[in-house]
Amino acid sequence: MWKKEAEQLKFDEHKSWAEIVEELKHYFPKKTDIQVRETIRAYIRRLPRYKEQQREDFHQSSIEYKKDGSIISEKFITVRDGDEMTPEFIIEAHGLKPCMWEVVSYKNNFWNTQIKGGSKQISYQSKLTVKPRSKGIDISEIDKYFEKKKFKYDKPLTNPLRYDPKGEVIEINLPDLHSGLLAWRKETGTDYDIHITKDRFFKCLYDIKERCEGKKFKKIIFVTLGDLLHFDNDNQTTSKGTFQQADGRLAKIFDATLDMLIDGITLLGEIAPVEVIYIKGNHDEVTGYTLLKATEKAFRNDKNITFDTEPNPQKFKLIGKVLIGWTHGNMPKQNMGAWLQGTAKKEYGQSEFAEVHAGHFHSQKVIEKKPVNYNQTDEQNGIVIRYLPTISSASYWEHRQGYAKNVKTVMSFIWNEKTGLRAMWYSNI
């Protein structure tokens, strides 16, 4: 059914790929928008009609490859009324993948207009110059890799010994781990490397496990909150290109952090079923996502461990009467409460307690706009906003600026579905 609709939308109505995905994604309830687009594009591009159209376009286009890896493409493109002439749109219109290229320059000369099916179309003679993206890969390529990846061994399944369907919920937050950060005590006051990261991580988890003795829980929600890794590539830079002091090559840091997460989640899985929630940070947009997808695959056969690895930077969950939102924290502070109300309107209306948990600043927030029964919070319109601390040491730059002098701790919250927050645990280093 969807194939006929896809052909009509592409060839007869000249819809963009984004518009086609929006109209047909209900046929693919288990796929992301990116996966839906790739499925539809793969089908369309196999059709004789598409190939014939491409042959016709070829005679009206040219492409030049430069020694520095850049490409100059000239061709006629058609733009429908309402299409946004974004760099990504132009790259795709020239038959290239936006995830692999970034625009150096482009120029579009008006060609003609026509009315078809009641909509306006404009044709342009387009000249585009692009260069390879420094990242060289995006999350759609990562998804494809893990969809096809086969594993030789399966890890043992977890057995949640303290599970009780009527029990309370533990929320464990791990913001700003910055695994791979290298700090030297003579420069920053404290050392930090991959071995110290692992030691601190497990000290906190074993502290949480000890506190669970004699108690029963319905679920553990384990939230990464962004910046699990300190850098995003072998150039030792963040996602935006800022250089970082690194404790070795990316492959070494990635493997060590992956093993640490698998062992840590397994430890938690012996207490109660675990839901792992990935939040994107600003240091590791690609590698952090890859890390969580790899961790997810390690537990692919374990029904007690579930994952939310969608790349959405804001997520939320309704637990009885409790609404919790998670984001990395690098958004304008005035929006920290508003996004939850706007995104989770239905759930917000059903809740009696609402909080947003974030990291990014490596310390607890100590502002209260209104008198509330919470410490170290910021409240906006009845939503409690908490900026949570980290167990990571300060980098040299942070130390020089006087940042990250807070207590190193992992914060956990015990939630009752009816009465809200029951306890906050601090697992201090």
C-alpha positions as CSV (number, residue, x, y, z in Angstrom):
1,M,0.0,0.0,0.0
2,W,2.7,2.5,1.0
3,K,4.7,1.9,-2.2
4,K,2.0,3.2,-4.5
5,E,1.5,6.2,-2.3
6,A,5.2,6.8,-2.3
7,E,5.4,6.7,-6.1
8,Q,2.5,9.1,-6.4
9,L,4.0,11.6,-3.9
10,K,7.4,11.5,-5.5
11,F,6.6,11.4,-9.2
12,D,3.2,13.0,-9.5
13,E,3.1,15.5,-6.6
14,H,6.8,16.1,-6.5
15,K,7.0,16.0,-2.7
16,S,10.2,16.3,-0.9
17,W,11.6,13.3,1.0
18,A,10.7,15.0,4.3
19,E,7.1,15.5,3.1
20,I,6.9,11.9,1.9
21,V,8.2,10.6,5.3
22,E,5.6,12.8,7.2
23,E,2.7,11.3,5.1
24,L,3.8,7.7,5.2
25,K,5.5,7.2,8.5
26,H,2.3,5.7,10.0
27,Y,3.1,2.6,8.0
28,F,6.3,2.1,10.0
29,P,5.4,2.6,13.7
30,K,8.6,1.0,14.9
31,K,11.0,3.0,12.8
32,T,12.5,6.4,13.3
33,D,12.0,9.1,10.6
34,I,15.5,8.6,9.3
35,Q,14.9,4.8,8.9
36,V,11.5,5.5,7.2
37,R,13.2,7.9,4.8
38,E,15.9,5.4,3.9
39,T,13.4,2.6,3.4
40,I,11.3,4.7,1.0
41,R,14.3,6.1,-0.9
42,A,15.7,2.6,-1.4
43,Y,12.5,1.5,-3.0
44,I,12.0,4.6,-5.1
45,R,15.6,4.5,-6.5
46,R,15.1,0.9,-7.7
47,L,12.2,1.9,-9.9
48,P,12.7,2.2,-13.7
49,R,10.8,5.5,-13.6
50,Y,13.3,7.0,-11.2
51,K,16.3,5.7,-13.1
52,E,14.9,7.2,-16.3
53,Q,14.4,10.5,-14.6
54,Q,18.0,10.4,-13.3
55,R,19.2,9.8,-16.9
56,E,17.3,12.8,-18.1
57,D,18.7,14.9,-15.3
58,F,22.3,13.7,-16.1
59,H,22.2,15.4,-19.5
60,Q,21.4,18.6,-17.7
61,S,24.0,18.4,-15.0
62,S,27.7,18.2,-14.3
63,I,29.9,17.3,-11.4
64,E,33.5,18.1,-10.8
65,Y,35.8,16.5,-8.1
66,K,38.6,18.6,-6.7
67,K,41.9,17.4,-5.3
68,D,41.1,18.7,-1.9
69,G,38.0,16.3,-1.7
70,S,35.4,19.0,-2.5
71,I,32.8,18.7,-5.2
72,I,31.3,21.3,-7.6
73,S,27.9,20.2,-8.8
74,E,25.7,22.0,-11.4
75,K,22.2,20.8,-12.2
76,F,18.6,21.9,-12.5
77,I,16.5,21.5,-9.4
78,T,12.8,21.9,-8.8
79,V,11.5,23.5,-5.6
80,R,7.9,23.3,-4.5
81,D,6.1,26.2,-2.8
82,G,6.7,25.8,0.9
83,D,10.0,24.0,0.6
84,E,12.8,25.5,2.8
85,M,16.0,26.2,0.8
86,T,18.2,24.9,3.6
87,P,21.8,23.7,3.0
88,E,20.6,20.1,3.6
89,F,17.8,20.5,1.1
90,I,20.2,21.8,-1.6
91,I,22.7,19.0,-0.9
92,E,20.0,16.4,-1.3
93,A,18.6,18.0,-4.4
94,H,22.1,17.5,-6.0
95,G,21.9,13.8,-5.2
96,L,24.4,13.9,-2.3
97,K,24.0,12.7,1.3
98,P,23.7,15.7,3.7
99,C,25.3,13.5,6.4
100,M,28.6,13.3,4.4
101,W,28.9,16.9,3.1
102,E,28.8,20.4,4.2
103,V,28.2,23.5,2.0
104,V,31.0,25.7,1.0
105,S,28.8,27.8,-1.3
106,Y,25.8,27.6,-3.6
107,K,24.1,29.8,-6.1
108,N,20.6,29.3,-7.5
109,N,19.5,31.1,-10.6
110,F,15.8,31.4,-11.3
111,W,14.7,29.3,-14.4
112,N,10.9,29.2,-14.7
113,T,7.7,28.7,-12.8
114,Q,4.7,26.6,-13.4
115,I,1.4,25.7,-11.8
116,K,0.7,22.0,-11.4
117,G,-2.0,20.4,-9.2
118,G,-2.7,23.8,-7.7
119,S,0.8,24.3,-6.3
120,K,3.6,26.5,-7.4
121,Q,6.9,25.1,-8.6
122,I,10.1,26.9,-9.4
123,S,13.0,25.5,-11.3
124,Y,16.5,26.7,-10.6
125,Q,19.9,26.3,-12.3
126,S,21.8,25.4,-9.2
127,K,25.6,25.5,-8.6
128,L,26.8,23.8,-5.4
129,T,30.2,23.5,-3.9
130,V,30.6,21.1,-0.9
131,K,33.4,19.6,1.1
132,P,33.5,16.4,3.2
133,R,32.1,16.7,6.7
134,S,34.8,16.5,9.4
135,K,32.7,13.9,11.3
136,G,32.2,11.7,8.2
137,I,29.3,9.8,9.6
138,D,25.9,10.5,11.3
139,I,23.5,8.5,13.4
140,S,21.6,7.1,10.4
141,E,24.8,5.3,9.3
142,I,25.2,4.0,12.9
143,D,21.7,2.6,12.9
144,K,22.3,0.8,9.7
145,Y,25.4,-0.8,11.0
146,F,23.8,-2.1,14.2
147,E,20.7,-3.4,12.3
148,K,23.0,-5.7,10.3
149,K,25.6,-6.5,13.0
150,K,25.7,-10.1,14.1
151,F,27.3,-11.2,17.4
152,K,29.1,-14.4,18.1
153,Y,28.3,-14.6,21.9
154,D,25.4,-13.6,24.1
155,K,26.0,-12.3,27.6
156,P,24.3,-14.0,30.6
157,L,20.8,-12.8,31.4
158,T,20.1,-10.7,34.5
159,N,17.9,-11.9,37.4
160,P,16.3,-8.9,39.2
161,L,16.3,-10.3,42.8
162,R,14.6,-7.3,44.4
163,Y,11.9,-6.8,41.8
164,D,8.4,-6.0,43.1
165,P,5.7,-4.8,40.7
166,K,4.2,-2.7,43.6
167,G,7.6,-1.3,44.6
168,E,9.0,2.2,44.1
169,V,11.2,3.5,41.3
170,I,14.8,4.4,41.5
171,E,16.1,7.1,39.1
172,I,19.9,7.1,38.8
173,N,21.5,10.0,36.9
174,L,25.0,9.9,35.3
175,P,25.6,13.4,33.8
176,D,28.9,14.5,32.3
177,L,31.0,11.4,32.9
178,H,33.6,12.7,30.4
179,S,35.2,9.3,30.1
180,G,38.6,9.9,28.3
181,L,39.3,13.2,30.0
182,L,42.9,13.5,31.1
183,A,43.6,15.7,34.1
184,W,46.9,16.0,36.0
185,R,46.7,17.0,39.7
186,K,49.7,19.4,39.4
187,E,47.7,21.4,36.8
188,T,44.1,20.8,38.0
189,G,44.3,19.8,41.7
190,T,43.1,16.2,41.0
191,D,44.0,13.4,38.6
192,Y,41.4,12.0,36.1
193,D,41.8,9.2,33.5
194,I,39.9,6.2,32.3
195,H,40.9,4.1,35.3
196,I,39.8,6.7,37.8
197,T,36.5,7.1,35.9
198,K,35.8,3.4,36.2
199,D,36.8,3.3,39.9
200,R,34.4,6.2,40.7
201,F,31.6,4.8,38.6
202,F,31.6,1.4,40.4
203,K,32.0,2.9,43.8
204,C,28.8,4.8,43.3
205,L,26.9,1.8,41.9
206,Y,28.0,-0.4,44.7
207,D,26.9,2.3,47.2
208,I,23.5,2.3,45.5
209,K,23.3,-1.5,45.6
210,E,24.1,-1.5,49.3
211,R,21.3,1.1,50.0
212,C,18.9,-1.3,48.2
213,E,19.4,-4.1,50.7
214,G,16.1,-5.1,52.4
215,K,14.0,-3.0,49.9
216,K,12.0,-3.9,46.8
217,F,11.7,-1.9,43.7
218,K,9.5,-1.8,40.6
219,K,12.1,-0.4,38.2
220,I,15.5,1.3,37.9
221,I,15.7,4.2,35.4
222,F,19.3,4.8,34.5
223,V,19.8,8.1,32.7
224,T,23.1,9.1,31.0
225,L,22.3,12.9,30.7
226,G,25.0,13.5,28.1
227,D,28.7,13.8,27.6
228,L,29.5,10.2,28.5
229,L,32.7,10.6,26.4
230,H,35.0,13.6,26.6
231,F,35.6,13.9,22.8
232,D,34.0,12.8,19.6
233,N,36.9,11.7,17.2
234,D,40.5,10.8,17.0
235,N,41.4,14.5,16.5
236,Q,40.5,14.8,20.2
237,T,37.8,17.4,19.6
238,T,34.2,17.8,20.7
239,S,31.4,17.6,18.3
240,K,31.9,21.2,17.4
241,G,35.6,21.0,17.0
242,T,37.0,22.2,20.4
243,F,40.2,20.5,21.3
244,Q,40.3,18.4,24.5
245,Q,43.1,16.8,26.6
246,A,42.5,13.0,26.1
247,D,43.6,9.9,27.8
248,G,44.5,8.0,24.6
249,R,42.9,7.1,21.3
250,L,39.2,7.1,20.8
251,A,39.0,3.3,20.2
252,K,40.6,2.6,23.6
253,I,38.3,5.1,25.5
254,F,35.3,3.8,23.7
255,D,35.9,0.1,24.5
256,A,36.8,0.8,28.1
257,T,33.6,2.9,28.6
258,L,31.5,0.3,26.8
259,D,32.7,-2.5,29.1
260,M,32.1,-0.3,32.1
261,L,28.5,0.5,31.1
262,I,27.7,-3.2,30.3
263,D,29.1,-4.3,33.7
264,G,27.3,-1.5,35.5
265,I,23.9,-2.1,34.0
266,T,24.3,-5.8,34.6
267,L,24.9,-4.9,38.3
268,L,21.8,-2.8,38.4
269,G,19.8,-5.5,36.6
270,E,20.4,-7.9,39.6
271,I,18.4,-5.5,41.7
272,A,15.4,-4.7,39.5
273,P,14.5,-4.3,35.8
274,V,16.4,-1.5,34.2
275,E,15.3,1.1,31.7
276,V,18.3,2.9,30.2
277,I,17.6,6.4,28.8
278,Y,20.2,8.1,26.5
279,I,20.4,11.9,26.4
280,K,22.7,13.6,23.9
281,G,25.4,15.9,25.1
282,N,27.5,18.5,23.4
283,H,30.9,16.8,23.6
284,D,30.1,13.4,22.0
285,E,27.1,13.7,19.7
286,V,28.2,10.8,17.4
287,T,30.4,8.6,19.7
288,G,28.0,8.9,22.6
289,Y,25.1,7.7,20.5
290,T,27.2,4.9,19.1
291,L,28.3,3.9,22.6
292,L,24.6,3.5,23.8
293,K,23.6,1.6,20.6
294,A,26.5,-0.8,21.3
295,T,25.4,-1.2,24.9
296,E,21.8,-1.8,23.8
297,K,22.9,-4.6,21.5
298,A,24.8,-6.3,24.4
299,F,21.4,-6.7,26.2
300,R,19.4,-7.5,23.0
301,N,18.1,-10.8,24.5
302,D,17.6,-9.6,28.1
303,K,13.9,-8.7,28.7
304,N,14.8,-7.1,32.0
305,I,16.9,-4.4,30.4
306,T,15.3,-1.9,28.0
307,F,16.7,1.1,26.2
308,D,15.6,4.4,24.8
309,T,18.4,5.4,22.5
310,E,16.4,7.8,20.3
311,P,18.5,10.9,19.5
312,N,15.9,13.3,20.8
313,P,17.7,15.7,23.2
314,Q,14.7,16.1,25.5
315,K,12.8,13.1,26.9
316,F,10.3,12.6,29.7
317,K,8.5,9.8,31.5
318,L,5.3,9.7,33.6
319,I,5.6,7.5,36.7
320,G,2.1,7.4,38.3
321,K,1.6,11.1,39.3
322,V,5.3,12.0,38.8
323,L,6.5,13.6,35.5
324,I,10.2,13.7,35.0
325,G,12.0,15.3,32.1
326,W,15.6,14.9,31.1
327,T,17.8,17.1,29.0
328,H,21.6,17.8,28.9
329,G,21.1,21.3,30.1
330,N,22.8,23.3,27.4
331,M,19.6,25.2,26.4
332,P,18.6,28.7,27.4
333,K,17.8,28.6,31.1
334,Q,14.4,30.3,30.6
335,N,13.3,27.3,28.5
336,M,14.3,24.6,31.0
337,G,10.7,24.3,32.4
338,A,8.7,25.5,29.4
339,W,9.9,22.6,27.1
340,L,8.4,20.0,29.4
341,Q,5.1,21.7,29.6
342,G,5.0,22.2,25.8
343,T,6.2,18.7,24.9
344,A,4.4,16.6,27.5
345,K,1.1,18.5,27.7
346,K,-1.1,15.5,28.3
347,E,1.3,13.9,30.9
348,Y,1.8,17.3,32.6
349,G,-1.9,17.5,33.1
350,Q,-2.0,14.1,34.7
351,S,0.9,14.8,37.1
352,E,1.0,16.2,40.6
353,F,4.8,16.4,40.7
354,A,7.0,17.6,37.8
355,E,10.8,17.9,37.6
356,V,13.4,18.4,34.9
357,H,16.9,16.9,35.5
358,A,19.9,18.1,33.7
359,G,23.7,18.3,33.8
360,H,26.1,20.3,31.7
361,F,27.3,22.6,34.5
362,H,28.9,19.9,36.6
363,S,27.4,21.2,39.8
364,Q,24.1,21.4,41.6
365,K,21.9,24.4,41.1
366,V,21.4,26.4,44.3
367,I,18.5,28.8,43.4
368,E,14.9,28.7,44.5
369,K,12.6,31.2,42.8
370,K,9.7,30.1,45.1
371,P,9.6,28.5,48.5
372,V,9.3,24.8,47.8
373,N,10.1,21.6,49.7
374,Y,13.2,20.9,47.7
375,N,16.8,21.9,48.3
376,Q,19.1,23.1,45.6
377,T,16.6,23.6,42.9
378,D,15.2,26.2,40.5
379,E,11.4,26.2,40.1
380,Q,9.6,27.5,37.0
381,N,5.8,27.5,36.9
382,G,5.6,24.6,39.3
383,I,8.3,22.5,37.7
384,V,11.3,21.8,39.8
385,I,14.5,22.1,37.8
386,R,17.6,20.3,39.0
387,Y,21.1,20.7,37.6
388,L,22.9,17.6,38.8
389,P,26.6,17.2,39.8
390,T,29.2,14.9,38.1
391,I,31.8,12.4,39.3
392,S,34.3,13.8,36.7
393,S,37.2,15.9,37.7
394,A,37.7,19.4,36.1
395,S,39.6,19.7,32.9
396,Y,42.5,22.1,32.8
397,W,40.3,24.8,31.2
398,E,37.6,24.4,33.8
399,H,40.1,24.5,36.6
400,R,41.7,27.7,35.2
401,Q,38.2,29.3,35.0
402,G,37.4,28.2,38.6
403,Y,34.6,25.7,37.6
404,A,33.8,22.2,38.8
405,K,34.8,22.5,42.4
406,N,31.7,20.8,43.6
407,V,31.4,17.5,45.5
408,K,31.8,14.5,43.2
409,T,28.6,12.4,43.5
410,V,25.9,10.4,41.7
411,M,22.4,11.5,42.7
412,S,19.6,9.0,42.8
413,F,15.9,9.7,43.4
414,I,13.4,7.3,45.0
415,W,9.9,7.9,43.5
416,N,6.6,6.7,44.8
417,E,3.9,6.7,42.0
418,K,1.3,8.3,44.3
419,T,3.2,10.4,46.8
420,G,6.2,11.6,44.7
421,L,9.7,12.0,45.9
422,R,10.5,9.7,48.9
423,A,14.3,10.1,49.1
424,M,17.4,11.5,47.4
425,W,20.6,9.4,47.7
426,Y,24.1,10.9,47.3
427,S,26.8,8.4,46.4
428,N,29.8,10.6,47.1
429,I,33.4,9.9,46.0
